[in-house]
Amino acid sequence: MSFVVKKFGGTSVGNIDRILEVAKKVAAARSRGEKVVVVVSAMAGDTDRLVKLGTQVSENPDAREFDLLLSTGRWCRAPCWRSPSTIWAMRPSPSRVADGHPDRQRAH
């Protein structure tokens, strides 16, 4: 089984509109039958903000703790990828409900 890895940098996921565009690209790949692995960075500016925060707390921060702090830039945006509108945008199925909720299908 082969996979396609799609990596999106900070600017690509810099706001909700851009996240939805990424979701559409992933949905298009899935609708072509591709097995997709998505790798996303922190949103634009988050890493710089966290570096500044970490170095304000300590001029010489512990490497392990500093790495953990920087990783939160990715984790704090994870719920954006699990929101109903993002999941809905990623679904290739044409039988979506009108309100955009991914877990309910139209009655046929």
N, C-alpha and C positions, 0 to 999 in steps of 0.2 A: 504494500500500500504506500503510495507516495502522497506527500503533503506539499502545499504551497505555503511558504512563510511570507506574511506581509507585515512589514515593520513601518510604523508611523511615528515620526518624531514629534516633538513638543508643539511646533507650529501647526502640524496636521490635526492635533487634538486640542488646540488652544481655546476653544469655546464649544458650546453645545451644538451650534450649527455645523461646525467642522467635524465634531464627533459623529453627527448624523450623516455627514457626507462619507466619512470612513465606513460607517455601518452600511451605507448603500453600496460601496465598493465591495465590501465583504459579501453582502447579499448577492451581488451580481456574480461574483466568483463562485459562490455556493450554487447558484442557479445553473451555472455551467457544469456543475458536477465536481468542482474542485474541492478537495479536502483542505480547509484553510486553518492555519495557525496564525493568530493575530498577536503581534507584539507592539505594545504602545509605550511611549515615554510619558513622563509627567507632562502636564499642560505647560504651554509656553510660559517661561518666567518662574515656574515653581522651584526648579532646582537652584537657580540663582538666589531666590528668596530664602531657601532653606540653608544654603551655604552661608549666607550673611547671618542668619539667625544662629547657626551653630558656632560661628566664629565670634559672635558677640557674647555667647555664653562662656566660651573658653578660647583663648588664643591658640592653644595646642590641644584640641579635643582628642579624646581617645578614638582611635581609628575605627574600632568596631561600633562604638556608639554613634560616631559621625556617619558611618555607612548606613546604620539603621535609620537615622534621621533623614538622610537623603532618599532612602527607599520609600518613605512615606509619601513623597510626591507622586509616586505611581499608585500607591494603595488608596490614597484619599480620593482618587478619581474613579476607582473601580465601580462604585455604585452607578456611575453614569453609563457604564456598559451593561448594567443589569436593569436599567429603567425600562418600563413598558414601551416607551416610544422608540428607544434604541433597539430593543429586541424586535419590536414590530418592524422596524426598518430593515433589519437583517434577515427576516424570514422570507424565504422564497415563495411560500405558499400564497396563491391568489385568494384564498378564502379567509381573509382577515375580517374582523368585525369592524363596523363603521367607526366605533369610538377609539380604535387603535390598540385596544388591549390584546396582547398576543395569546392569552390563554383561553379566550372565548372565540368560538367560531360561529359564523352565520348559520342560522337554521336554513336548511334547504327544502 
